[in-house]
Amino acid sequence: MIRLTASSAPLAGLLALGLALALSGCGATIEQKAATGAVAGAVIAGPVGAAIGGAAGAAVGQAEKPH
């Protein structure tokens, strides 16, 4: 069993952020990427996480769009 202590809390936060950013790249369109990121962020950090995850997904979608 893994125990979270005060000293391991920042590490857990970084892992959660990494997971949200990794999931924000899932999808075929910009809208799908934004939606996936928003859901992942909401699961991890609530409404603020949903906003950040959605923005990250949209940014990934824009970056992958052919020019």
PQR file with spaces between the fields and no chain letter, atoms N, CA, C, O and H, PARSE charges and radii, in Angstrom:
ATOM       1  N    MET     1       0.838   -1.173    0.000 -0.4000 1.5000
ATOM       2  CA   MET     1       0.000    0.000    0.000 -0.0000 2.0000
ATOM       3  C    MET     1       0.885    1.238    0.000  0.5500 1.7000
ATOM       4  O    MET     1       1.869    1.309    0.736 -0.5500 1.4000
ATOM       5  N    ILE     2       0.532    2.202   -0.820 -0.4000 1.5000
ATOM       6  CA   ILE     2       1.299    3.442   -0.920 -0.0000 2.0000
ATOM       7  C    ILE     2       0.676    4.472    0.003  0.5500 1.7000
ATOM       8  O    ILE     2      -0.535    4.691   -0.002 -0.5500 1.4000
ATOM       9  H    ILE     2      -0.267    2.145   -1.418  0.4000 1.0000
ATOM      10  N    ARG     3       1.531    5.097    0.794 -0.4000 1.5000
ATOM      11  CA   ARG     3       1.064    6.135    1.703 -0.0000 2.0000
ATOM      12  C    ARG     3       1.521    7.486    1.208  0.5500 1.7000
ATOM      13  O    ARG     3       2.689    7.661    0.859 -0.5500 1.4000
ATOM      14  H    ARG     3       2.515    4.919    0.798  0.4000 1.0000
ATOM      15  N    LEU     4       0.620    8.435    1.174 -0.4000 1.5000
ATOM      16  CA   LEU     4       0.986    9.798    0.816 -0.0000 2.0000
ATOM      17  C    LEU     4       1.257   10.575    2.091  0.5500 1.7000
ATOM      18  O    LEU     4       0.415   10.641    2.986 -0.5500 1.4000
ATOM      19  H    LEU     4      -0.328    8.293    1.457  0.4000 1.0000
ATOM      20  N    THR     5       2.427   11.153    2.158 -0.4000 1.5000
ATOM      21  CA   THR     5       2.790   11.995    3.288 -0.0000 2.0000
ATOM      22  C    THR     5       2.979   13.413    2.775  0.5500 1.7000
ATOM      23  O    THR     5       2.887   13.668    1.574 -0.5500 1.4000
ATOM      24  H    THR     5       3.111   11.099    1.431  0.4000 1.0000
ATOM      25  N    ALA     6       3.241   14.325    3.686 -0.4000 1.5000
ATOM      26  CA   ALA     6       3.435   15.718    3.285 -0.0000 2.0000
ATOM      27  C    ALA     6       4.622   15.854    2.339  0.5500 1.7000
ATOM      28  O    ALA     6       4.611   16.707    1.451 -0.5500 1.4000
ATOM      29  H    ALA     6       3.315   14.118    4.661  0.4000 1.0000
ATOM      30  N    SER     7       5.632   15.032    2.516 -0.4000 1.5000
ATOM      31  CA   SER     7       6.804   15.142    1.650 -0.0000 2.0000
ATOM      32  C    SER     7       6.569   14.528    0.267  0.5500 1.7000
ATOM      33  O    SER     7       7.273   14.880   -0.680 -0.5500 1.4000
ATOM      34  H    SER     7       5.641   14.339    3.237  0.4000 1.0000
ATOM      35  N    SER     8       5.615   13.636    0.128 -0.4000 1.5000
ATOM      36  CA   SER     8       5.355   13.021   -1.173 -0.0000 2.0000
ATOM      37  C    SER     8       4.202   13.690   -1.926  0.5500 1.7000
ATOM      38  O    SER     8       3.911   13.312   -3.060 -0.5500 1.4000
ATOM      39  H    SER     8       5.043   13.350    0.897  0.4000 1.0000
ATOM      40  N    ALA     9       3.551   14.667   -1.320 -0.4000 1.5000
ATOM      41  CA   ALA     9       2.422   15.339   -1.966 -0.0000 2.0000
ATOM      42  C    ALA     9       2.824   16.052   -3.252  0.5500 1.7000
ATOM      43  O    ALA     9       2.099   15.944   -4.241 -0.5500 1.4000
ATOM      44  H    ALA     9       3.788   14.974   -0.398  0.4000 1.0000
ATOM      45  N    PRO    10       3.953   16.781   -3.290 -0.5600 1.5000
ATOM      46  CA   PRO    10       4.326   17.419   -4.568  0.2800 2.0000
ATOM      47  C    PRO    10       4.575   16.401   -5.678  0.5500 1.7000
ATOM      48  O    PRO    10       4.240   16.655   -6.835 -0.5500 1.4000
ATOM      49  N    LEU    11       5.147   15.278   -5.346 -0.4000 1.5000
ATOM      50  CA   LEU    11       5.382   14.231   -6.346 -0.0000 2.0000
ATOM      51  C    LEU    11       4.062   13.691   -6.880  0.5500 1.7000
ATOM      52  O    LEU    11       3.922   13.467   -8.082 -0.5500 1.4000
ATOM      53  H    LEU    11       5.419   15.071   -4.406  0.4000 1.0000
ATOM      54  N    ALA    12       3.106   13.484   -6.002 -0.4000 1.5000
ATOM      55  CA   ALA    12       1.798   12.994   -6.430 -0.0000 2.0000
ATOM      56  C    ALA    12       1.118   14.019   -7.339  0.5500 1.7000
ATOM      57  O    ALA    12       0.465   13.648   -8.314 -0.5500 1.4000
ATOM      58  H    ALA    12       3.220   13.666   -5.026  0.4000 1.0000
ATOM      59  N    GLY    13       1.268   15.292   -7.025 -0.4000 1.5000
ATOM      60  CA   GLY    13       0.695   16.340   -7.871 -0.0000 2.0000
ATOM      61  C    GLY    13       1.321   16.365   -9.248  0.5500 1.7000
ATOM      62  O    GLY    13       0.624   16.539  -10.247 -0.5500 1.4000
ATOM      63  H    GLY    13       1.799   15.594   -6.232  0.4000 1.0000
ATOM      64  N    LEU    14       2.632   16.192   -9.309 -0.4000 1.5000
ATOM      65  CA   LEU    14       3.315   16.161  -10.604 -0.0000 2.0000
ATOM      66  C    LEU    14       2.900   14.947  -11.420  0.5500 1.7000
ATOM      67  O    LEU    14       2.730   15.045  -12.635 -0.5500 1.4000
ATOM      68  H    LEU    14       3.198   16.050   -8.497  0.4000 1.0000
ATOM      69  N    LEU    15       2.737   13.819  -10.771 -0.4000 1.5000
ATOM      70  CA   LEU    15       2.289   12.621  -11.486 -0.0000 2.0000
ATOM      71  C    LEU    15       0.875   12.803  -12.029  0.5500 1.7000
ATOM      72  O    LEU    15       0.584   12.395  -13.153 -0.5500 1.4000
ATOM      73  H    LEU    15       2.875   13.740   -9.784  0.4000 1.0000
ATOM      74  N    ALA    16       0.003   13.410  -11.240 -0.4000 1.5000
ATOM      75  CA   ALA    16      -1.367   13.656  -11.688 -0.0000 2.0000
ATOM      76  C    ALA    16      -1.381   14.625  -12.863  0.5500 1.7000
ATOM      77  O    ALA    16      -2.132   14.436  -13.820 -0.5500 1.4000
ATOM      78  H    ALA    16       0.240   13.741  -10.327  0.4000 1.0000
ATOM      79  N    LEU    17      -0.552   15.662  -12.792 -0.4000 1.5000
ATOM      80  CA   LEU    17      -0.470   16.616  -13.898 -0.0000 2.0000
ATOM      81  C    LEU    17       0.054   15.941  -15.158  0.5500 1.7000
ATOM      82  O    LEU    17      -0.445   16.191  -16.255 -0.5500 1.4000
ATOM      83  H    LEU    17       0.058   15.816  -12.015  0.4000 1.0000
ATOM      84  N    GLY    18       1.059   15.087  -15.003 -0.4000 1.5000
ATOM      85  CA   GLY    18       1.596   14.352  -16.152 -0.0000 2.0000
ATOM      86  C    GLY    18       0.557   13.453  -16.787  0.5500 1.7000
ATOM      87  O    GLY    18       0.479   13.350  -18.012 -0.5500 1.4000
ATOM      88  H    GLY    18       1.465   14.884  -14.112  0.4000 1.0000
ATOM      89  N    LEU    19      -0.245   12.802  -15.955 -0.4000 1.5000
ATOM      90  CA   LEU    19      -1.307   11.946  -16.476 -0.0000 2.0000
ATOM      91  C    LEU    19      -2.336   12.765  -17.246  0.5500 1.7000
ATOM      92  O    LEU    19      -2.773   12.363  -18.324 -0.5500 1.4000
ATOM      93  H    LEU    19      -0.182   12.886  -14.961  0.4000 1.0000
ATOM      94  N    ALA    20      -2.717   13.901  -16.700 -0.4000 1.5000
ATOM      95  CA   ALA    20      -3.692   14.751  -17.381 -0.0000 2.0000
ATOM      96  C    ALA    20      -3.157   15.246  -18.720  0.5500 1.7000
ATOM      97  O    ALA    20      -3.887   15.276  -19.711 -0.5500 1.4000
ATOM      98  H    ALA    20      -2.362   14.227  -15.824  0.4000 1.0000
ATOM      99  N    LEU    21      -1.892   15.633  -18.750 -0.4000 1.5000
ATOM     100  CA   LEU    21      -1.310   16.105  -20.005 -0.0000 2.0000
ATOM     101  C    LEU    21      -1.167   14.977  -21.012  0.5500 1.7000
ATOM     102  O    LEU    21      -1.339   15.191  -22.212 -0.5500 1.4000
ATOM     103  H    LEU    21      -1.299   15.609  -17.945  0.4000 1.0000
ATOM     104  N    ALA    22      -0.853   13.779  -20.539 -0.4000 1.5000
ATOM     105  CA   ALA    22      -0.739   12.646  -21.456 -0.0000 2.0000
ATOM     106  C    ALA    22      -2.096   12.311  -22.067  0.5500 1.7000
ATOM     107  O    ALA    22      -2.191   12.026  -23.261 -0.5500 1.4000
ATOM     108  H    ALA    22      -0.713   13.605  -19.564  0.4000 1.0000
ATOM     109  N    LEU    23      -3.132   12.346  -21.255 -0.4000 1.5000
ATOM     110  CA   LEU    23      -4.466   12.035  -21.768 -0.0000 2.0000
ATOM     111  C    LEU    23      -5.027   13.151  -22.630  0.5500 1.7000
ATOM     112  O    LEU    23      -5.926   12.919  -23.438 -0.5500 1.4000
ATOM     113  H    LEU    23      -3.055   12.578  -20.285  0.4000 1.0000
ATOM     114  N    SER    24      -4.505   14.359  -22.467 -0.4000 1.5000
ATOM     115  CA   SER    24      -5.032   15.465  -23.275 -0.0000 2.0000
ATOM     116  C    SER    24      -4.674   15.313  -24.743  0.5500 1.7000
ATOM     117  O    SER    24      -5.265   15.990  -25.583 -0.5500 1.4000
ATOM     118  H    SER    24      -3.775   14.547  -21.811  0.4000 1.0000
ATOM     119  N    GLY    25      -3.731   14.454  -25.078 -0.4000 1.5000
ATOM     120  CA   GLY    25      -3.360   14.228  -26.466 -0.0000 2.0000
ATOM     121  C    GLY    25      -4.184   13.163  -27.156  0.5500 1.7000
ATOM     122  O    GLY    25      -3.976   12.913  -28.344 -0.5500 1.4000
ATOM     123  H    GLY    25      -3.250   13.904  -24.395  0.4000 1.0000
ATOM     124  N    CYS    26      -5.107   12.528  -26.465 -0.4000 1.5000
ATOM     125  CA   CYS    26      -5.922   11.465  -27.060 -0.0000 2.0000
ATOM     126  C    CYS    26      -7.046   12.085  -27.890  0.5500 1.7000
ATOM     127  O    CYS    26      -7.678   13.053  -27.466 -0.5500 1.4000
ATOM     128  H    CYS    26      -5.276   12.730  -25.501  0.4000 1.0000
ATOM     129  N    GLY    27      -7.285   11.530  -29.057 -0.4000 1.5000
ATOM     130  CA   GLY    27      -8.360   12.001  -29.920 -0.0000 2.0000
ATOM     131  C    GLY    27      -7.835   12.305  -31.309  0.5500 1.7000
ATOM     132  O    GLY    27      -6.629   12.424  -31.521 -0.5500 1.4000
ATOM     133  H    GLY    27      -6.771   10.744  -29.402  0.4000 1.0000
ATOM     134  N    ALA    28      -8.752   12.428  -32.245 -0.4000 1.5000
ATOM     135  CA   ALA    28      -8.375   12.670  -33.628 -0.0000 2.0000
ATOM     136  C    ALA    28      -8.512   14.142  -34.012  0.5500 1.7000
ATOM     137  O    ALA    28      -7.763   14.628  -34.860 -0.5500 1.4000
ATOM     138  H    ALA    28      -9.733   12.331  -32.072  0.4000 1.0000
ATOM     139  N    THR    29      -9.451   14.854  -33.406 -0.4000 1.5000
ATOM     140  CA   THR    29      -9.677   16.260  -33.745 -0.0000 2.0000
ATOM     141  C    THR    29      -9.319   17.134  -32.550  0.5500 1.7000
ATOM     142  O    THR    29      -9.120   16.644  -31.438 -0.5500 1.4000
ATOM     143  H    THR    29     -10.059   14.459  -32.718  0.4000 1.0000
ATOM     144  N    ILE    30      -9.243   18.426  -32.800 -0.4000 1.5000
ATOM     145  CA   ILE    30      -8.934   19.361  -31.716 -0.0000 2.0000
ATOM     146  C    ILE    30     -10.004   19.287  -30.632  0.5500 1.7000
ATOM     147  O    ILE    30      -9.690   19.343  -29.443 -0.5500 1.4000
ATOM     148  H    ILE    30      -9.405   18.823  -33.703  0.4000 1.0000
ATOM     149  N    GLU    31     -11.258   19.162  -31.036 -0.4000 1.5000
ATOM     150  CA   GLU    31     -12.351   19.094  -30.065 -0.0000 2.0000
ATOM     151  C    GLU    31     -12.251   17.850  -29.203  0.5500 1.7000
ATOM     152  O    GLU    31     -12.487   17.901  -27.996 -0.5500 1.4000
ATOM     153  H    GLU    31     -11.513   19.117  -32.002  0.4000 1.0000
ATOM     154  N    GLN    32     -11.899   16.721  -29.831 -0.4000 1.5000
ATOM     155  CA   GLN    32     -11.762   15.477  -29.071 -0.0000 2.0000
ATOM     156  C    GLN    32     -10.599   15.562  -28.092  0.5500 1.7000
ATOM     157  O    GLN    32     -10.702   15.085  -26.962 -0.5500 1.4000
ATOM     158  H    GLN    32     -11.708   16.679  -30.811  0.4000 1.0000
ATOM     159  N    LYS    33      -9.508   16.158  -28.513 -0.4000 1.5000
ATOM     160  CA   LYS    33      -8.356   16.306  -27.633 -0.0000 2.0000
ATOM     161  C    LYS    33      -8.696   17.212  -26.451  0.5500 1.7000
ATOM     162  O    LYS    33      -8.319   16.921  -25.316 -0.5500 1.4000
ATOM     163  H    LYS    33      -9.424   16.545  -29.431  0.4000 1.0000
ATOM     164  N    ALA    34      -9.403   18.303  -26.712 -0.4000 1.5000
ATOM     165  CA   ALA    34      -9.797   19.209  -25.644 -0.0000 2.0000
ATOM     166  C    ALA    34     -10.760   18.527  -24.670  0.5500 1.7000
ATOM     167  O    ALA    34     -10.642   18.694  -23.456 -0.5500 1.4000
ATOM     168  H    ALA    34      -9.709   18.539  -27.634  0.4000 1.0000
ATOM     169  N    ALA    35     -11.712   17.761  -25.205 -0.4000 1.5000
ATOM     170  CA   ALA    35     -12.669   17.070  -24.347 -0.0000 2.0000
ATOM     171  C    ALA    35     -11.992   16.008  -23.492  0.5500 1.7000
ATOM     172  O    ALA    35     -12.300   15.878  -22.307 -0.5500 1.4000
ATOM     173  H    ALA    35     -11.808   17.625  -26.191  0.4000 1.0000
ATOM     174  N    THR    36     -11.078   15.251  -24.079 -0.4000 1.5000
ATOM     175  CA   THR    36     -10.367   14.218  -23.336 -0.0000 2.0000
ATOM     176  C    THR    36      -9.528   14.850  -22.237  0.5500 1.7000
ATOM     177  O    THR    36      -9.495   14.350  -21.112 -0.5500 1.4000
ATOM     178  H    THR    36     -10.828   15.356  -25.042  0.4000 1.0000
ATOM     179  N    GLY    37      -8.857   15.937  -22.552 -0.4000 1.5000
ATOM     180  CA   GLY    37      -8.060   16.633  -21.547 -0.0000 2.0000
ATOM     181  C    GLY    37      -8.918   17.187  -20.421  0.5500 1.7000
ATOM     182  O    GLY    37      -8.529   17.139  -19.254 -0.5500 1.4000
ATOM     183  H    GLY    37      -8.884   16.344  -23.465  0.4000 1.0000
ATOM     184  N    ALA    38     -10.086   17.714  -20.771 -0.4000 1.5000
ATOM     185  CA   ALA    38     -10.980   18.263  -19.754 -0.0000 2.0000
ATOM     186  C    ALA    38     -11.492   17.180  -18.813  0.5500 1.7000
ATOM     187  O    ALA    38     -11.560   17.390  -17.602 -0.5500 1.4000
ATOM     188  H    ALA    38     -10.403   17.754  -21.719  0.4000 1.0000
ATOM     189  N    VAL    39     -11.849   16.035  -19.357 -0.4000 1.5000
ATOM     190  CA   VAL    39     -12.332   14.935  -18.508 -0.0000 2.0000
ATOM     191  C    VAL    39     -11.219   14.435  -17.599  0.5500 1.7000
ATOM     192  O    VAL    39     -11.436   14.215  -16.407 -0.5500 1.4000
ATOM     193  H    VAL    39     -11.794   15.865  -20.341  0.4000 1.0000
ATOM     194  N    ALA    40     -10.024   14.255  -18.164 -0.4000 1.5000
ATOM     195  CA   ALA    40      -8.901   13.795  -17.344 -0.0000 2.0000
ATOM     196  C    ALA    40      -8.581   14.801  -16.251  0.5500 1.7000
ATOM     197  O    ALA    40      -8.328   14.419  -15.108 -0.5500 1.4000
ATOM     198  H    ALA    40      -9.848   14.434  -19.132  0.4000 1.0000
ATOM     199  N    GLY    41      -8.589   16.072  -16.590 -0.4000 1.5000
ATOM     200  CA   GLY    41      -8.323   17.102  -15.589 -0.0000 2.0000
ATOM     201  C    GLY    41      -9.396   17.157  -14.520  0.5500 1.7000
ATOM     202  O    GLY    41      -9.090   17.371  -13.347 -0.5500 1.4000
ATOM     203  H    GLY    41      -8.794   16.382  -17.519  0.4000 1.0000
ATOM     204  N    ALA    42     -10.647   16.969  -14.907 -0.4000 1.5000
ATOM     205  CA   ALA    42     -11.735   16.995  -13.929 -0.0000 2.0000
ATOM     206  C    ALA    42     -11.636   15.833  -12.953  0.5500 1.7000
ATOM     207  O    ALA    42     -11.916   15.990  -11.765 -0.5500 1.4000
ATOM     208  H    ALA    42     -10.895   16.795  -15.860  0.4000 1.0000
ATOM     209  N    VAL    43     -11.242   14.678  -13.447 -0.4000 1.5000
ATOM     210  CA   VAL    43     -11.105   13.513  -12.572 -0.0000 2.0000
ATOM     211  C    VAL    43      -9.990   13.749  -11.558  0.5500 1.7000
ATOM     212  O    VAL    43     -10.110   13.371  -10.393 -0.5500 1.4000
ATOM     213  H    VAL    43     -11.014   14.550  -14.412  0.4000 1.0000
ATOM     214  N    ILE    44      -8.913   14.372  -12.006 -0.4000 1.5000
ATOM     215  CA   ILE    44      -7.752   14.547  -11.140 -0.0000 2.0000
ATOM     216  C    ILE    44      -7.893   15.757  -10.222  0.5500 1.7000
ATOM     217  O    ILE    44      -7.568   15.668   -9.039 -0.5500 1.4000
ATOM     218  H    ILE    44      -8.815   14.679  -12.952  0.4000 1.0000
ATOM     219  N    ALA    45      -8.372   16.887  -10.744 -0.4000 1.5000
ATOM     220  CA   ALA    45      -8.321   18.118   -9.949 -0.0000 2.0000
ATOM     221  C    ALA    45      -9.618   18.924   -9.940  0.5500 1.7000
ATOM     222  O    ALA    45      -9.601   20.090   -9.545 -0.5500 1.4000
ATOM     223  H    ALA    45      -8.636   16.960  -11.705  0.4000 1.0000
ATOM     224  N    GLY    46     -10.721   18.352  -10.354 -0.4000 1.5000
ATOM     225  CA   GLY    46     -11.986   19.072  -10.301 -0.0000 2.0000
ATOM     226  C    GLY    46     -12.125   20.107  -11.408  0.5500 1.7000
ATOM     227  O    GLY    46     -11.535   19.957  -12.479 -0.5500 1.4000
ATOM     228  H    GLY    46     -10.735   17.405  -10.674  0.4000 1.0000
ATOM     229  N    PRO    47     -12.905   21.162  -11.154 -0.5600 1.5000
ATOM     230  CA   PRO    47     -13.191   22.156  -12.196  0.2800 2.0000
ATOM     231  C    PRO    47     -11.943   22.868  -12.728  0.5500 1.7000
ATOM     232  O    PRO    47     -11.837   23.127  -13.926 -0.5500 1.4000
ATOM     233  N    VAL    48     -11.016   23.177  -11.847 -0.4000 1.5000
ATOM     234  CA   VAL    48      -9.789   23.842  -12.300 -0.0000 2.0000
ATOM     235  C    VAL    48      -8.996   22.897  -13.198  0.5500 1.7000
ATOM     236  O    VAL    48      -8.452   23.320  -14.218 -0.5500 1.4000
ATOM     237  H    VAL    48     -11.102   22.966  -10.873  0.4000 1.0000
ATOM     238  N    GLY    49      -8.930   21.636  -12.829 -0.4000 1.5000
ATOM     239  CA   GLY    49      -8.245   20.648  -13.653 -0.0000 2.0000
ATOM     240  C    GLY    49      -8.904   20.471  -15.002  0.5500 1.7000
ATOM     241  O    GLY    49      -8.231   20.245  -16.007 -0.5500 1.4000
ATOM     242  H    GLY    49      -9.372   21.292  -12.000  0.4000 1.0000
ATOM     243  N    ALA    50     -10.236   20.576  -15.024 -0.4000 1.5000
ATOM     244  CA   ALA    50     -10.953   20.458  -16.295 -0.0000 2.0000
ATOM     245  C    ALA    50     -10.584   21.600  -17.227  0.5500 1.7000
ATOM     246  O    ALA    50     -10.394   21.389  -18.425 -0.5500 1.4000
ATOM     247  H    ALA    50     -10.783   20.760  -14.207  0.4000 1.0000
ATOM     248  N    ALA    51     -10.480   22.802  -16.687 -0.4000 1.5000
ATOM     249  CA   ALA    51     -10.106   23.951  -17.518 -0.0000 2.0000
ATOM     250  C    ALA    51      -8.681   23.809  -18.036  0.5500 1.7000
ATOM     251  O    ALA    51      -8.415   24.067  -19.210 -0.5500 1.4000
ATOM     252  H    ALA    51     -10.634   22.973  -15.714  0.4000 1.0000
ATOM     253  N    ILE    52      -7.778   23.405  -17.173 -0.4000 1.5000
ATOM     254  CA   ILE    52      -6.378   23.246  -17.580 -0.0000 2.0000
ATOM     255  C    ILE    52      -6.235   22.102  -18.568  0.5500 1.7000
ATOM     256  O    ILE    52      -5.524   22.234  -19.564 -0.5500 1.4000
ATOM     257  H    ILE    52      -7.994   23.196  -16.220  0.4000 1.0000
ATOM     258  N    GLY    53      -6.902   20.976  -18.309 -0.4000 1.5000
ATOM     259  CA   GLY    53      -6.831   19.836  -19.215 -0.0000 2.0000
ATOM     260  C    GLY    53      -7.420   20.142  -20.580  0.5500 1.7000
ATOM     261  O    GLY    53      -6.881   19.722  -21.604 -0.5500 1.4000
ATOM     262  H    GLY    53      -7.479   20.869  -17.499  0.4000 1.0000
ATOM     263  N    GLY    54      -8.530   20.874  -20.596 -0.4000 1.5000
ATOM     264  CA   GLY    54      -9.141   21.260  -21.862 -0.0000 2.0000
ATOM     265  C    GLY    54      -8.235   22.184  -22.662  0.5500 1.7000
ATOM     266  O    GLY    54      -8.109   22.046  -23.879 -0.5500 1.4000
ATOM     267  H    GLY    54      -8.969   21.214  -19.764  0.4000 1.0000
ATOM     268  N    ALA    55      -7.607   23.125  -21.966 -0.4000 1.5000
ATOM     269  CA   ALA    55      -6.682   24.034  -22.649 -0.0000 2.0000
ATOM     270  C    ALA    55      -5.465   23.275  -23.178  0.5500 1.7000
ATOM     271  O    ALA    55      -4.997   23.543  -24.284 -0.5500 1.4000
ATOM     272  H    ALA    55      -7.709   23.237  -20.978  0.4000 1.0000
ATOM     273  N    ALA    56      -4.959   22.336  -22.394 -0.4000 1.5000
ATOM     274  CA   ALA    56      -3.811   21.546  -22.849 -0.0000 2.0000
ATOM     275  C    ALA    56      -4.187   20.701  -24.065  0.5500 1.7000
ATOM     276  O    ALA    56      -3.407   20.596  -25.012 -0.5500 1.4000
ATOM     277  H    ALA    56      -5.339   22.118  -21.495  0.4000 1.0000
ATOM     278  N    GLY    57      -5.369   20.101  -24.042 -0.4000 1.5000
ATOM     279  CA   GLY    57      -5.814   19.311  -25.184 -0.0000 2.0000
ATOM     280  C    GLY    57      -5.978   20.143  -26.443  0.5500 1.7000
ATOM     281  O    GLY    57      -5.617   19.708  -27.536 -0.5500 1.4000
ATOM     282  H    GLY    57      -6.002   20.187  -23.272  0.4000 1.0000
ATOM     283  N    ALA    58      -6.523   21.343  -26.286 -0.4000 1.5000
ATOM     284  CA   ALA    58      -6.668   22.231  -27.448 -0.0000 2.0000
ATOM     285  C    ALA    58      -5.309   22.652  -27.974  0.5500 1.7000
ATOM     286  O    ALA    58      -5.112   22.747  -29.185 -0.5500 1.4000
ATOM     287  H    ALA    58      -6.816   21.697  -25.398  0.4000 1.0000
ATOM     288  N    ALA    59      -4.365   22.908  -27.068 -0.4000 1.5000
ATOM     289  CA   ALA    59      -3.026   23.300  -27.502 -0.0000 2.0000
ATOM     290  C    ALA    59      -2.335   22.165  -28.252  0.5500 1.7000
ATOM     291  O    ALA    59      -1.673   22.402  -29.262 -0.5500 1.4000
ATOM     292  H    ALA    59      -4.525   22.831  -26.084  0.4000 1.0000
ATOM     293  N    VAL    60      -2.487   20.935  -27.762 -0.4000 1.5000
ATOM     294  CA   VAL    60      -1.908   19.789  -28.452 -0.0000 2.0000
ATOM     295  C    VAL    60      -2.545   19.633  -29.819  0.5500 1.7000
ATOM     296  O    VAL    60      -1.846   19.365  -30.796 -0.5500 1.4000
ATOM     297  H    VAL    60      -3.025   20.744  -26.941  0.4000 1.0000
ATOM     298  N    GLY    61      -3.854   19.796  -29.908 -0.4000 1.5000
ATOM     299  CA   GLY    61      -4.541   19.689  -31.196 -0.0000 2.0000
ATOM     300  C    GLY    61      -4.086   20.749  -32.179  0.5500 1.7000
ATOM     301  O    GLY    61      -3.916   20.463  -33.364 -0.5500 1.4000
ATOM     302  H    GLY    61      -4.422   20.014  -29.114  0.4000 1.0000
ATOM     303  N    GLN    62      -3.887   21.974  -31.703 -0.4000 1.5000
ATOM     304  CA   GLN    62      -3.417   23.050  -32.584 -0.0000 2.0000
ATOM     305  C    GLN    62      -1.996   22.784  -33.053  0.5500 1.7000
ATOM     306  O    GLN    62      -1.654   23.042  -34.208 -0.5500 1.4000
ATOM     307  H    GLN    62      -4.026   22.206  -30.740  0.4000 1.0000
ATOM     308  N    ALA    63      -1.165   22.264  -32.146 -0.4000 1.5000
ATOM     309  CA   ALA    63       0.233   22.001  -32.491 -0.0000 2.0000
ATOM     310  C    ALA    63       0.361   20.886  -33.536  0.5500 1.7000
ATOM     311  O    ALA    63       1.276   20.907  -34.360 -0.5500 1.4000
ATOM     312  H    ALA    63      -1.443   22.054  -31.208  0.4000 1.0000
ATOM     313  N    GLU    64      -0.556   19.916  -33.498 -0.4000 1.5000
ATOM     314  CA   GLU    64      -0.498   18.792  -34.431 -0.0000 2.0000
ATOM     315  C    GLU    64      -1.205   19.068  -35.742  0.5500 1.7000
ATOM     316  O    GLU    64      -1.113   18.266  -36.671 -0.5500 1.4000
ATOM     317  H    GLU    64      -1.299   19.900  -32.829  0.4000 1.0000
ATOM     318  N    LYS    65      -1.916   20.194  -35.839 -0.4000 1.5000
ATOM     319  CA   LYS    65      -2.667   20.533  -37.054 -0.0000 2.0000
ATOM     320  C    LYS    65      -1.669   20.861  -38.167  0.5500 1.7000
ATOM     321  O    LYS    65      -0.740   21.641  -37.957 -0.5500 1.4000
ATOM     322  H    LYS    65      -1.991   20.846  -35.085  0.4000 1.0000
ATOM     323  N    PRO    66      -1.858   20.268  -39.350 -0.5600 1.5000
ATOM     324  CA   PRO    66      -0.943   20.583  -40.452  0.2800 2.0000
ATOM     325  C    PRO    66      -1.071   22.041  -40.881  0.5500 1.7000
ATOM     326  O    PRO    66      -2.163   22.609  -40.875 -0.5500 1.4000
ATOM     327  N    HIS    67       0.034   22.624  -41.245 -0.4000 1.5000
ATOM     328  CA   HIS    67       0.046   24.044  -41.630 -0.0000 2.0000
ATOM     329  C    HIS    67      -0.050   24.198  -43.118  0.5500 1.7000
ATOM     330  O    HIS    67      -0.054   25.320  -43.624 -0.5500 1.4000
ATOM     331  H    HIS    67       0.921   22.162  -41.251  0.4000 1.0000
